[in-house]
Amino acid sequence: HINWAEMIANVGFSFALQVRDDILSGIIDNFPATGAEYKDTTIGVSPDETKILTLAQKVKAKTRQEVSIYGTKLALHKIKPEVTSDAQRGERNAIGFYSTIAGINMYELEPTMDSAGEMMLTDDFILILPETRDKMVKVINEGESYMHEGTPEGNASMDLEYTMINRMGIAIIPSSVYGYAKFAG
């Protein structure tokens, strides 16, 4: 007996994870440390709010756009405002990091592993990216999914097979100006 609803839900979940991983790979490829116009690799173990704000202000001034900070949860967890309220400390306890620092929104890049079991992102850097009206990540679904249910006679183990193919396009439209901060050890 096959629970088709559960199997279809698992296939959908697998597609969502693959899209997330492809987006993350695109971000890594399009925002390397070497390409950052403004970078600071002397932040130290515990990032200083003033140093982060200085980088953010440079990106904002150059692009004339508001900026946001992106990093892993552990990277964002290291950034602490100089002054905090009870509500902010409660929020940090709930989500793992402050959602804003000096008026700048911070967003988590979800952790994921590559095929070798290594983390795709390290916890020792953040990106400071300009916010634009157009989203920097574009995901295009190219029509309907193709599904094919195989027969047990089709393979030596007599297992049922289910194939689902979906064409998707994922593009990252990077800003030519962004900030990169690397934390020590």
Contacts in CASP RR format, 6 or more apart in sequence:
PFRMAT RR
TARGET T0000
AUTHOR 0000-0000-0000
METHOD contacts of the structure
MODEL  1
HINWAEMIANVGFSFALQVRDDILSGIIDNFPATGAEYKDTTIGVSPDET
KILTLAQKVKAKTRQEVSIYGTKLALHKIKPEVTSDAQRGERNAIGFYST
IAGINMYELEPTMDSAGEMMLTDDFILILPETRDKMVKVINEGESYMHEG
TPEGNASMDLEYTMINRMGIAIIPSSVYGYAKFAG
2 160 0 8 1.000
7 162 0 8 1.000
11 162 0 8 1.000
11 164 0 8 1.000
15 164 0 8 1.000
15 166 0 8 1.000
17 112 0 8 1.000
19 139 0 8 1.000
19 168 0 8 1.000
19 170 0 8 1.000
20 110 0 8 1.000
20 112 0 8 1.000
21 112 0 8 1.000
21 120 0 8 1.000
22 170 0 8 1.000
23 137 0 8 1.000
23 139 0 8 1.000
23 170 0 8 1.000
23 172 0 8 1.000
24 109 0 8 1.000
24 110 0 8 1.000
24 112 0 8 1.000
24 120 0 8 1.000
24 121 0 8 1.000
25 120 0 8 1.000
26 170 0 8 1.000
26 172 0 8 1.000
27 70 0 8 1.000
27 109 0 8 1.000
27 127 0 8 1.000
27 137 0 8 1.000
27 172 0 8 1.000
28 120 0 8 1.000
28 121 0 8 1.000
29 172 0 8 1.000
30 172 0 8 1.000
30 174 0 8 1.000
31 127 0 8 1.000
31 129 0 8 1.000
31 174 0 8 1.000
31 178 0 8 1.000
31 180 0 8 1.000
33 39 0 8 1.000
33 41 0 8 1.000
33 125 0 8 1.000
33 180 0 8 1.000
33 182 0 8 1.000
35 180 0 8 1.000
36 178 0 8 1.000
36 179 0 8 1.000
36 180 0 8 1.000
37 58 0 8 1.000
37 59 0 8 1.000
37 62 0 8 1.000
37 176 0 8 1.000
37 177 0 8 1.000
37 178 0 8 1.000
37 179 0 8 1.000
38 55 0 8 1.000
38 58 0 8 1.000
38 59 0 8 1.000
38 62 0 8 1.000
38 128 0 8 1.000
38 177 0 8 1.000
38 178 0 8 1.000
38 179 0 8 1.000
38 180 0 8 1.000
39 55 0 8 1.000
39 179 0 8 1.000
39 180 0 8 1.000
39 181 0 8 1.000
39 182 0 8 1.000
40 51 0 8 1.000
40 54 0 8 1.000
40 55 0 8 1.000
40 180 0 8 1.000
40 181 0 8 1.000
40 182 0 8 1.000
41 181 0 8 1.000
41 182 0 8 1.000
42 184 0 8 1.000
43 51 0 8 1.000
43 52 0 8 1.000
43 181 0 8 1.000
43 182 0 8 1.000
43 183 0 8 1.000
43 184 0 8 1.000
44 183 0 8 1.000
44 184 0 8 1.000
44 185 0 8 1.000
45 78 0 8 1.000
45 183 0 8 1.000
45 184 0 8 1.000
45 185 0 8 1.000
46 78 0 8 1.000
46 80 0 8 1.000
46 183 0 8 1.000
47 78 0 8 1.000
47 79 0 8 1.000
47 80 0 8 1.000
47 126 0 8 1.000
47 181 0 8 1.000
47 183 0 8 1.000
49 79 0 8 1.000
49 80 0 8 1.000
49 81 0 8 1.000
49 82 0 8 1.000
49 101 0 8 1.000
49 102 0 8 1.000
50 82 0 8 1.000
51 181 0 8 1.000
52 69 0 8 1.000
52 79 0 8 1.000
52 101 0 8 1.000
52 102 0 8 1.000
52 104 0 8 1.000
52 126 0 8 1.000
52 128 0 8 1.000
52 181 0 8 1.000
53 101 0 8 1.000
53 102 0 8 1.000
53 104 0 8 1.000
55 128 0 8 1.000
55 179 0 8 1.000
55 181 0 8 1.000
56 67 0 8 1.000
56 69 0 8 1.000
56 102 0 8 1.000
56 104 0 8 1.000
56 128 0 8 1.000
56 179 0 8 1.000
58 179 0 8 1.000
59 67 0 8 1.000
59 128 0 8 1.000
59 129 0 8 1.000
59 130 0 8 1.000
59 177 0 8 1.000
59 178 0 8 1.000
59 179 0 8 1.000
60 66 0 8 1.000
60 67 0 8 1.000
60 130 0 8 1.000
62 177 0 8 1.000
63 130 0 8 1.000
63 175 0 8 1.000
63 177 0 8 1.000
65 130 0 8 1.000
65 131 0 8 1.000
65 132 0 8 1.000
66 130 0 8 1.000
66 131 0 8 1.000
67 104 0 8 1.000
67 128 0 8 1.000
67 129 0 8 1.000
67 130 0 8 1.000
67 131 0 8 1.000
68 104 0 8 1.000
68 105 0 8 1.000
68 106 0 8 1.000
68 107 0 8 1.000
68 128 0 8 1.000
68 129 0 8 1.000
68 131 0 8 1.000
69 76 0 8 1.000
69 79 0 8 1.000
69 101 0 8 1.000
69 104 0 8 1.000
69 105 0 8 1.000
69 106 0 8 1.000
69 107 0 8 1.000
69 126 0 8 1.000
69 127 0 8 1.000
69 128 0 8 1.000
69 129 0 8 1.000
70 106 0 8 1.000
70 107 0 8 1.000
70 108 0 8 1.000
70 109 0 8 1.000
70 126 0 8 1.000
70 127 0 8 1.000
70 128 0 8 1.000
70 129 0 8 1.000
71 106 0 8 1.000
71 107 0 8 1.000
71 108 0 8 1.000
71 109 0 8 1.000
71 121 0 8 1.000
71 125 0 8 1.000
71 126 0 8 1.000
71 127 0 8 1.000
72 108 0 8 1.000
72 109 0 8 1.000
72 111 0 8 1.000
72 121 0 8 1.000
72 122 0 8 1.000
72 123 0 8 1.000
73 96 0 8 1.000
73 97 0 8 1.000
73 108 0 8 1.000
73 111 0 8 1.000
74 123 0 8 1.000
75 122 0 8 1.000
75 123 0 8 1.000
75 124 0 8 1.000
75 125 0 8 1.000
75 126 0 8 1.000
75 183 0 8 1.000
76 96 0 8 1.000
76 97 0 8 1.000
76 98 0 8 1.000
76 106 0 8 1.000
76 108 0 8 1.000
76 126 0 8 1.000
77 92 0 8 1.000
77 96 0 8 1.000
77 97 0 8 1.000
78 123 0 8 1.000
78 183 0 8 1.000
79 97 0 8 1.000
79 98 0 8 1.000
79 101 0 8 1.000
79 106 0 8 1.000
79 126 0 8 1.000
80 98 0 8 1.000
80 101 0 8 1.000
81 88 0 8 1.000
81 98 0 8 1.000
81 101 0 8 1.000
81 102 0 8 1.000
84 92 0 8 1.000
84 98 0 8 1.000
88 98 0 8 1.000
91 98 0 8 1.000
91 99 0 8 1.000
92 98 0 8 1.000
95 108 0 8 1.000
97 106 0 8 1.000
97 108 0 8 1.000
98 106 0 8 1.000
99 105 0 8 1.000
99 106 0 8 1.000
100 106 0 8 1.000
109 121 0 8 1.000
111 119 0 8 1.000
111 120 0 8 1.000
111 121 0 8 1.000
112 119 0 8 1.000
112 120 0 8 1.000
112 121 0 8 1.000
113 119 0 8 1.000
113 120 0 8 1.000
114 120 0 8 1.000
124 182 0 8 1.000
124 183 0 8 1.000
124 184 0 8 1.000
124 185 0 8 1.000
125 180 0 8 1.000
125 181 0 8 1.000
125 182 0 8 1.000
125 183 0 8 1.000
126 180 0 8 1.000
126 181 0 8 1.000
127 178 0 8 1.000
127 179 0 8 1.000
127 180 0 8 1.000
128 178 0 8 1.000
128 179 0 8 1.000
128 180 0 8 1.000
128 181 0 8 1.000
129 136 0 8 1.000
129 175 0 8 1.000
129 178 0 8 1.000
129 179 0 8 1.000
130 175 0 8 1.000
130 177 0 8 1.000
130 178 0 8 1.000
132 175 0 8 1.000
134 173 0 8 1.000
136 172 0 8 1.000
136 173 0 8 1.000
136 174 0 8 1.000
136 175 0 8 1.000
137 170 0 8 1.000
137 171 0 8 1.000
137 172 0 8 1.000
137 173 0 8 1.000
138 169 0 8 1.000
138 170 0 8 1.000
138 171 0 8 1.000
138 172 0 8 1.000
138 173 0 8 1.000
139 168 0 8 1.000
139 169 0 8 1.000
139 170 0 8 1.000
140 168 0 8 1.000
140 169 0 8 1.000
140 170 0 8 1.000
140 171 0 8 1.000
141 166 0 8 1.000
141 167 0 8 1.000
141 168 0 8 1.000
141 169 0 8 1.000
142 166 0 8 1.000
142 167 0 8 1.000
142 168 0 8 1.000
142 169 0 8 1.000
143 166 0 8 1.000
143 167 0 8 1.000
145 164 0 8 1.000
145 165 0 8 1.000
145 166 0 8 1.000
146 163 0 8 1.000
146 164 0 8 1.000
146 165 0 8 1.000
146 166 0 8 1.000
147 162 0 8 1.000
147 163 0 8 1.000
147 164 0 8 1.000
147 165 0 8 1.000
148 162 0 8 1.000
148 163 0 8 1.000
148 164 0 8 1.000
149 160 0 8 1.000
149 161 0 8 1.000
149 162 0 8 1.000
149 163 0 8 1.000
150 160 0 8 1.000
150 161 0 8 1.000
150 162 0 8 1.000
150 163 0 8 1.000
151 160 0 8 1.000
152 158 0 8 1.000
152 159 0 8 1.000
152 160 0 8 1.000
154 161 0 8 1.000
155 161 0 8 1.000
END
